[in-house]
């Protein structure tokens, strides 16, 4: 691998309300927090896997089957009126 072309990875903790996710990232911040003797950069996020509606089960599911049926009723099977060659 070539030297000095890759980003520097740092220990980072992403904080979403009361949830914390400790990992590594290229992001950095001036705020730090020591976890298990290692200094992590603190990144505050609005939504994480702990609070995202898809992962928490609070996501609203759309009626896609109804949409498909309405489309088929409206446009149906369009044919050119020509008979196919045998």
N, C-alpha and C positions, 0 to 999 in steps of 0.2 A: 504494500500500500504506500502511496505517496504521503510524505509528511506534510503537515500544515495545510491540508486542503479539507480536512474533515472537521465538522463542528465539535466543540468541546462539550462533553456530557458532564452534567453536575447532578448531585443529589438534590431533589426537589420534592416539596410536599405541596400537593394541591389541596386547598381547603374549600369545602362547600358547606357552609353553615357549621354544623357540629361534626361533619365527616371529614376525615383526613386520608389522603392517599399518598403514601411515600413511594417515590419512584425516581428514575433518572430522566433528565430532559436537557435540551439545549437552552431552555428558558432560564432566566435569572432574575433576581430582584434584590433590592437593598435590604428587605426584611428577611431575617433568617431565624431558624428555630433548630435547636439541638435535639436530635432523636437518637437514642442509643449511642451517644458520644460522637455522632456525626452531624456536622452543621449542614442543614438543608436550606435552600432558598424557598421562600414561601410565595406561592401563587394562589390568589383568591379567584375562584371560578363561580359562576352563577348556577350552572347545571352540571352535574356529574351523573355517573351511573346510579348513585344512591337516590337522586331526586328526579331523574328524567322520567316523564310519564310512561314511556315505552317499557322501561325496566321495572317500574313500580306497579304496573298493572292498571294505572289510572288513565291510560290512553283510550280515547274514544274510537271505536271501530266503525268504519263507514260501511254502508250497505252496498257493496260492490256488485253483488248478484243482482240486485234490483236495477242498478244502472245498466248492466249488460242486457237484461231482459227489455228494458225500455228502449235501448239502442236497437235491438233486433226487431222490436215491434215497429219502431219508427222507420227503419230502413230496410228491414227484412233481407231476403236473399235476392241480390240483384243479378238478373240473367240478361244476356244480350239477345235472347230469342232465337239464336242459332243453335242448330243441333250439332253435337260433336261428331267428328268423323270416326267411323268404326275402326 
